[in-house]
C-alpha cells in the first residue's frame, strides 16, 4: 500500500519529503498546486511522513475520510504524464 499526499500540501509543496525519498517517487512541478506520490514506485518506507511540515502524507489505507479523493488524485497525476 503506497503513501498518499493529501490536501494540507496544497500551496505548500515543501519538498522535504522529496529529499528523503529513497526511490524518488514524489513529484510535482512549479505549476502544480501540490506534490504527488507515484503509487507504483512507492516502497512504503514512510521516510517522507516525518519530514512533512504540514502532516499531509498518509498510508493509503489511513487517509482521513475528508481527503480520500487524494488517493485517486495522486494516481491520476501520473496517468497524464
N, CA, C and O atoms as CSV, one atom per row, in Angstrom:
chain,resi,resn,atom,element,x,y,z
A,1,UNK,N,N,0.849,-1.177,0.000
A,1,UNK,CA,C,0.000,0.000,0.000
A,1,UNK,C,C,0.897,1.244,0.000
A,1,UNK,O,O,1.733,1.419,0.887
A,2,UNK,N,N,0.716,2.071,-0.972
A,2,UNK,CA,C,1.537,3.279,-1.124
A,2,UNK,C,C,1.097,4.379,-0.169
A,2,UNK,O,O,0.014,4.327,0.414
A,3,UNK,N,N,1.953,5.362,-0.028
A,3,UNK,CA,C,1.608,6.552,0.737
A,3,UNK,C,C,0.953,7.553,-0.204
A,3,UNK,O,O,1.127,7.484,-1.420
A,4,UNK,N,N,0.202,8.479,0.368
A,4,UNK,CA,C,-0.577,9.450,-0.392
A,4,UNK,C,C,-0.354,10.843,0.208
A,4,UNK,O,O,-0.301,11.008,1.427
A,5,UNK,N,N,-0.226,11.824,-0.664
A,5,UNK,CA,C,-0.152,13.214,-0.208
A,5,UNK,C,C,-1.546,13.814,-0.342
A,5,UNK,O,O,-2.179,13.707,-1.392
A,6,UNK,N,N,-2.019,14.447,0.734
A,6,UNK,CA,C,-3.390,14.966,0.770
A,6,UNK,C,C,-3.429,16.496,0.806
A,6,UNK,O,O,-2.412,17.165,0.621
A,7,UNK,N,N,-4.605,17.019,1.044
A,7,UNK,CA,C,-4.899,18.450,0.936
A,7,UNK,C,C,-3.953,19.409,1.667
A,7,UNK,O,O,-3.686,20.489,1.142
A,8,UNK,N,N,-3.433,19.068,2.857
A,8,UNK,CA,C,-2.563,20.046,3.525
A,8,UNK,C,C,-1.343,20.481,2.691
A,8,UNK,O,O,-0.745,21.519,2.978
A,9,UNK,N,N,-0.976,19.712,1.679
A,9,UNK,CA,C,0.174,20.065,0.833
A,9,UNK,C,C,-0.161,21.184,-0.164
A,9,UNK,O,O,0.734,21.870,-0.659
A,10,UNK,N,N,-1.435,21.358,-0.448
A,10,UNK,CA,C,-1.825,22.349,-1.459
A,10,UNK,C,C,-1.286,23.728,-1.071
A,10,UNK,O,O,-1.552,24.238,0.017
A,11,UNK,N,N,-0.531,24.303,-1.983
A,11,UNK,CA,C,0.040,25.619,-1.775
A,11,UNK,C,C,1.318,25.634,-0.944
A,11,UNK,O,O,1.969,26.674,-0.838
A,12,UNK,N,N,1.687,24.506,-0.356
A,12,UNK,CA,C,2.875,24.440,0.497
A,12,UNK,C,C,4.064,23.882,-0.282
A,12,UNK,O,O,5.088,24.552,-0.422
A,13,UNK,N,N,3.931,22.671,-0.783
A,13,UNK,CA,C,4.967,21.988,-1.580
A,13,UNK,C,C,6.363,22.159,-0.987
A,13,UNK,O,O,7.277,22.614,-1.673
A,14,UNK,N,N,6.528,21.802,0.264
A,14,UNK,CA,C,7.781,22.000,0.985
A,14,UNK,C,C,8.972,21.247,0.382
A,14,UNK,O,O,10.088,21.765,0.420
A,15,UNK,N,N,8.784,20.097,-0.150
A,15,UNK,CA,C,9.791,19.252,-0.809
A,15,UNK,C,C,10.797,18.607,0.139
A,15,UNK,O,O,11.750,17.984,-0.328
A,16,UNK,N,N,10.620,18.734,1.448
A,16,UNK,CA,C,11.466,17.991,2.383
A,16,UNK,C,C,11.279,16.499,2.157
A,16,UNK,O,O,12.220,15.717,2.299
A,17,UNK,N,N,10.066,16.112,1.808
A,17,UNK,CA,C,9.755,14.704,1.562
A,17,UNK,C,C,10.517,14.177,0.347
A,17,UNK,O,O,10.950,13.025,0.334
A,18,UNK,N,N,10.677,15.010,-0.658
A,18,UNK,CA,C,11.399,14.615,-1.876
A,18,UNK,C,C,12.845,14.266,-1.545
A,18,UNK,O,O,13.397,13.296,-2.066
A,19,UNK,N,N,13.443,15.058,-0.682
A,19,UNK,CA,C,14.854,14.872,-0.339
A,19,UNK,C,C,15.124,13.552,0.365
A,19,UNK,O,O,16.215,12.999,0.228
A,20,UNK,N,N,14.160,13.034,1.114
A,20,UNK,CA,C,14.394,11.790,1.870
A,20,UNK,C,C,13.868,10.539,1.187
A,20,UNK,O,O,14.118,9.433,1.665
A,21,UNK,N,N,13.152,10.681,0.092
A,21,UNK,CA,C,12.581,9.518,-0.597
A,21,UNK,C,C,13.686,8.705,-1.265
A,21,UNK,O,O,14.374,9.213,-2.151
A,22,UNK,N,N,13.868,7.435,-0.847
A,22,UNK,CA,C,14.954,6.629,-1.411
A,22,UNK,C,C,14.717,6.157,-2.850
A,22,UNK,O,O,15.649,5.714,-3.521
A,23,UNK,N,N,13.467,6.253,-3.322
A,23,UNK,CA,C,13.173,5.788,-4.681
A,23,UNK,C,C,12.706,6.909,-5.597
A,23,UNK,O,O,12.271,6.643,-6.717
A,24,UNK,N,N,12.787,8.159,-5.146
A,24,UNK,CA,C,12.439,9.327,-5.959
A,24,UNK,C,C,11.048,9.202,-6.583
A,24,UNK,O,O,10.875,9.380,-7.788
A,25,UNK,N,N,10.061,8.894,-5.737
A,25,UNK,CA,C,8.702,8.706,-6.260
A,25,UNK,C,C,7.768,9.879,-5.959
A,25,UNK,O,O,6.568,9.792,-6.221
A,26,UNK,N,N,8.306,10.979,-5.410
A,26,UNK,CA,C,7.483,12.146,-5.101
A,26,UNK,C,C,7.799,13.229,-6.129
A,26,UNK,O,O,8.947,13.638,-6.298
A,27,UNK,N,N,6.739,13.683,-6.814
A,27,UNK,CA,C,6.935,14.605,-7.927
A,27,UNK,C,C,5.938,15.763,-7.876
A,27,UNK,O,O,4.925,15.704,-7.180
A,28,UNK,N,N,6.249,16.798,-8.619
A,28,UNK,CA,C,5.379,17.944,-8.776
A,28,UNK,C,C,6.175,19.068,-9.425
A,28,UNK,O,O,7.348,19.272,-9.115
A,29,UNK,N,N,5.531,19.784,-10.316
A,29,UNK,CA,C,6.192,20.900,-10.987
A,29,UNK,C,C,5.855,22.200,-10.264
A,29,UNK,O,O,5.007,22.215,-9.372
A,30,UNK,N,N,6.505,23.266,-10.638
A,30,UNK,CA,C,6.206,24.571,-10.059
A,30,UNK,C,C,4.757,24.983,-10.332
A,30,UNK,O,O,4.157,25.717,-9.547
A,31,UNK,N,N,4.205,24.511,-11.435
A,31,UNK,CA,C,2.831,24.848,-11.803
A,31,UNK,C,C,1.794,24.031,-11.039
A,31,UNK,O,O,0.645,24.458,-10.922
A,32,UNK,N,N,2.173,22.871,-10.521
A,32,UNK,CA,C,1.235,22.022,-9.786
A,32,UNK,C,C,0.905,22.657,-8.440
A,32,UNK,O,O,1.742,23.337,-7.846
A,33,UNK,N,N,-0.318,22.434,-7.960
A,33,UNK,CA,C,-0.725,23.009,-6.683
A,33,UNK,C,C,-0.157,22.269,-5.482
A,33,UNK,O,O,-0.137,22.800,-4.371
A,34,UNK,N,N,0.309,21.028,-5.708
A,34,UNK,CA,C,0.843,20.211,-4.618
A,34,UNK,C,C,1.808,19.176,-5.171
A,34,UNK,O,O,2.020,19.105,-6.381
A,35,UNK,N,N,2.390,18.378,-4.295
A,35,UNK,CA,C,3.251,17.277,-4.700
A,35,UNK,C,C,2.425,15.995,-4.732
A,35,UNK,O,O,1.354,15.921,-4.129
A,36,UNK,N,N,2.930,14.995,-5.437
A,36,UNK,CA,C,2.215,13.733,-5.606
A,36,UNK,C,C,3.180,12.568,-5.453
A,36,UNK,O,O,4.355,12.669,-5.804
A,37,UNK,N,N,2.667,11.457,-4.924
A,37,UNK,CA,C,3.458,10.233,-4.795
A,37,UNK,C,C,3.027,9.254,-5.874
A,37,UNK,O,O,1.840,8.963,-6.023
A,38,UNK,N,N,3.998,8.748,-6.626
A,38,UNK,CA,C,3.745,7.750,-7.672
A,38,UNK,C,C,3.479,6.419,-6.957
A,38,UNK,O,O,4.411,5.809,-6.432
A,39,UNK,N,N,2.215,5.958,-6.930
A,39,UNK,CA,C,1.871,4.766,-6.142
A,39,UNK,C,C,2.565,3.486,-6.600
A,39,UNK,O,O,2.793,2.591,-5.787
A,40,UNK,N,N,2.900,3.383,-7.871
A,40,UNK,CA,C,3.557,2.167,-8.372
A,40,UNK,C,C,5.042,2.127,-8.032
A,40,UNK,O,O,5.670,1.073,-8.122
A,41,UNK,N,N,5.605,3.263,-7.642
A,41,UNK,CA,C,7.030,3.326,-7.303
A,41,UNK,C,C,7.275,3.389,-5.802
A,41,UNK,O,O,8.366,3.051,-5.344
A,42,UNK,N,N,6.289,3.813,-5.032
A,42,UNK,CA,C,6.429,3.956,-3.578
A,42,UNK,C,C,6.696,2.585,-2.954
A,42,UNK,O,O,5.996,1.613,-3.238
A,43,UNK,N,N,7.723,2.525,-2.098
A,43,UNK,CA,C,8.081,1.254,-1.453
A,43,UNK,C,C,7.581,1.194,-0.009
A,43,UNK,O,O,7.982,0.311,0.749
A,44,UNK,N,N,6.723,2.112,0.368
A,44,UNK,CA,C,6.088,2.110,1.683
A,44,UNK,C,C,7.065,2.220,2.843
A,44,UNK,O,O,6.823,1.655,3.910
A,45,UNK,N,N,8.150,2.932,2.653
A,45,UNK,CA,C,9.143,3.038,3.724
A,45,UNK,C,C,8.723,4.036,4.795
A,45,UNK,O,O,9.130,3.914,5.951
A,46,UNK,N,N,7.906,5.030,4.418
A,46,UNK,CA,C,7.423,6.010,5.375
A,46,UNK,C,C,8.394,7.128,5.712
A,46,UNK,O,O,8.099,7.955,6.576
A,47,UNK,N,N,9.544,7.174,5.051
A,47,UNK,CA,C,10.539,8.212,5.345
A,47,UNK,C,C,9.973,9.612,5.144
A,47,UNK,O,O,10.369,10.544,5.845
A,48,UNK,N,N,9.072,9.770,4.218
A,48,UNK,CA,C,8.510,11.076,3.887
A,48,UNK,C,C,7.579,11.620,4.961
A,48,UNK,O,O,7.453,12.835,5.111
A,49,UNK,N,N,6.933,10.745,5.702
A,49,UNK,CA,C,5.905,11.164,6.657
A,49,UNK,C,C,6.455,12.135,7.701
A,49,UNK,O,O,5.880,13.201,7.920
A,50,UNK,N,N,7.543,11.779,8.331
A,50,UNK,CA,C,8.113,12.619,9.391
A,50,UNK,C,C,8.659,13.938,8.858
A,50,UNK,O,O,8.744,14.913,9.605
A,51,UNK,N,N,9.028,13.986,7.592
A,51,UNK,CA,C,9.613,15.196,7.003
A,51,UNK,C,C,8.580,16.240,6.609
A,51,UNK,O,O,8.924,17.410,6.437
A,52,UNK,N,N,7.330,15.845,6.463
A,52,UNK,CA,C,6.292,16.775,6.000
A,52,UNK,C,C,5.924,17.760,7.108
A,52,UNK,O,O,5.442,17.349,8.163
A,53,UNK,N,N,6.148,19.068,6.878
A,53,UNK,CA,C,5.866,20.064,7.916
A,53,UNK,C,C,4.381,20.328,8.141
A,53,UNK,O,O,4.011,20.966,9.127
A,54,UNK,N,N,3.521,19.842,7.232
A,54,UNK,CA,C,2.080,20.080,7.368
A,54,UNK,C,C,1.284,18.793,7.551
A,54,UNK,O,O,0.058,18.807,7.439
A,55,UNK,N,N,1.956,17.693,7.828
A,55,UNK,CA,C,1.305,16.392,8.069
A,55,UNK,C,C,0.316,16.031,6.964
A,55,UNK,O,O,-0.848,15.726,7.225
A,56,UNK,N,N,0.804,16.073,5.723
A,56,UNK,CA,C,-0.051,15.813,4.567
A,56,UNK,C,C,0.106,14.410,3.992
A,56,UNK,O,O,-0.598,14.061,3.045
A,57,UNK,N,N,1.011,13.594,4.539
A,57,UNK,CA,C,1.307,12.289,3.954
A,57,UNK,C,C,0.787,11.170,4.851
A,57,UNK,O,O,1.046,11.136,6.054
A,58,UNK,N,N,0.037,10.247,4.218
A,58,UNK,CA,C,-0.593,9.150,4.941
A,58,UNK,C,C,-0.454,7.849,4.171
A,58,UNK,O,O,-0.367,7.867,2.943
A,59,UNK,N,N,-0.432,6.700,4.880
A,59,UNK,CA,C,-0.579,5.430,4.165
A,59,UNK,C,C,-1.960,5.464,3.493
A,59,UNK,O,O,-2.906,6.002,4.068
A,60,UNK,N,N,-2.084,4.909,2.312
A,60,UNK,CA,C,-3.346,4.993,1.567
A,60,UNK,C,C,-4.535,4.461,2.366
A,60,UNK,O,O,-5.648,4.969,2.231
A,61,UNK,N,N,-4.312,3.459,3.183
A,61,UNK,CA,C,-5.429,2.906,3.957
A,61,UNK,C,C,-5.716,3.683,5.246
A,61,UNK,O,O,-6.594,3.301,6.020
A,62,UNK,N,N,-4.975,4.775,5.475
A,62,UNK,CA,C,-5.200,5.603,6.664
A,62,UNK,C,C,-5.479,7.069,6.329
A,62,UNK,O,O,-5.458,7.921,7.218
A,63,UNK,N,N,-5.735,7.364,5.068
A,63,UNK,CA,C,-6.050,8.744,4.682
A,63,UNK,C,C,-7.367,9.139,5.359
A,63,UNK,O,O,-8.351,8.406,5.264
A,64,UNK,N,N,-7.395,10.291,6.040
A,64,UNK,CA,C,-8.640,10.729,6.681
A,64,UNK,C,C,-9.793,10.801,5.673
A,64,UNK,O,O,-9.590,11.111,4.499
A,65,UNK,N,N,-10.977,10.514,6.146
A,65,UNK,CA,C,-12.162,10.423,5.280
A,65,UNK,C,C,-12.346,11.641,4.383
A,65,UNK,O,O,-12.703,11.499,3.213
A,66,UNK,N,N,-12.106,12.839,4.918
A,66,UNK,CA,C,-12.347,14.052,4.127
A,66,UNK,C,C,-11.348,14.205,2.969
A,66,UNK,O,O,-11.557,15.026,2.076
A,67,UNK,N,N,-10.263,13.414,2.985
A,67,UNK,CA,C,-9.245,13.523,1.936
A,67,UNK,C,C,-9.083,12.240,1.121
A,67,UNK,O,O,-8.092,12.094,0.405
A,68,UNK,N,N,-10.029,11.312,1.214
A,68,UNK,CA,C,-9.939,10.041,0.480
A,68,UNK,C,C,-9.777,10.261,-1.028
A,68,UNK,O,O,-9.150,9.442,-1.700
A,69,UNK,N,N,-10.324,11.335,-1.564
A,69,UNK,CA,C,-10.227,11.595,-3.008
A,69,UNK,C,C,-8.782,11.798,-3.451
A,69,UNK,O,O,-8.476,11.664,-4.636
A,70,UNK,N,N,-7.896,12.117,-2.522
A,70,UNK,CA,C,-6.489,12.339,-2.872
A,70,UNK,C,C,-5.763,11.045,-3.219
A,70,UNK,O,O,-4.704,11.084,-3.846
A,71,UNK,N,N,-6.312,9.904,-2.824
A,71,UNK,CA,C,-5.727,8.623,-3.238
A,71,UNK,C,C,-5.770,8.540,-4.763
A,71,UNK,O,O,-4.770,8.215,-5.404
A,72,UNK,N,N,-6.922,8.832,-5.327
A,72,UNK,CA,C,-7.071,8.798,-6.780
A,72,UNK,C,C,-6.348,9.968,-7.444
A,72,UNK,O,O,-5.805,9.809,-8.537
A,73,UNK,N,N,-6.332,11.131,-6.811
A,73,UNK,CA,C,-5.646,12.289,-7.387
A,73,UNK,C,C,-4.146,12.023,-7.549
A,73,UNK,O,O,-3.547,12.420,-8.549
A,74,UNK,N,N,-3.544,11.352,-6.564
A,74,UNK,CA,C,-2.118,11.015,-6.678
A,74,UNK,C,C,-1.910,10.058,-7.847
A,74,UNK,O,O,-0.991,10.257,-8.641
A,75,UNK,N,N,-2.733,9.035,-7.968
A,75,UNK,CA,C,-2.594,8.064,-9.060
A,75,UNK,C,C,-2.849,8.719,-10.408
A,75,UNK,O,O,-2.109,8.482,-11.364
A,76,UNK,N,N,-3.888,9.542,-10.492
A,76,UNK,CA,C,-4.237,10.186,-11.770
A,76,UNK,C,C,-3.163,11.143,-12.260
A,76,UNK,O,O,-2.995,11.311,-13.467
A,77,UNK,N,N,-2.445,11.764,-11.360
A,77,UNK,CA,C,-1.382,12.702,-11.748
A,77,UNK,C,C,-0.380,12.011,-12.667
A,77,UNK,O,O,0.117,12.627,-13.609
A,78,UNK,N,N,-0.083,10.771,-12.413
A,78,UNK,CA,C,0.914,10.047,-13.198
A,78,UNK,C,C,0.348,9.413,-14.457
A,78,UNK,O,O,1.110,9.002,-15.332
A,79,UNK,N,N,-0.951,9.326,-14.564
A,79,UNK,CA,C,-1.585,8.794,-15.770
A,79,UNK,C,C,-1.522,9.799,-16.912
A,79,UNK,O,O,-1.536,9.418,-18.082
A,80,UNK,N,N,-1.454,11.095,-16.568
A,80,UNK,CA,C,-1.430,12.127,-17.609
A,80,UNK,C,C,-0.020,12.412,-18.120
A,80,UNK,O,O,0.155,13.193,-19.055
A,81,UNK,N,N,0.962,11.799,-17.526
A,81,UNK,CA,C,2.353,12.051,-17.909
A,81,UNK,C,C,2.797,11.083,-18.980
A,81,UNK,O,O,3.941,11.142,-19.429
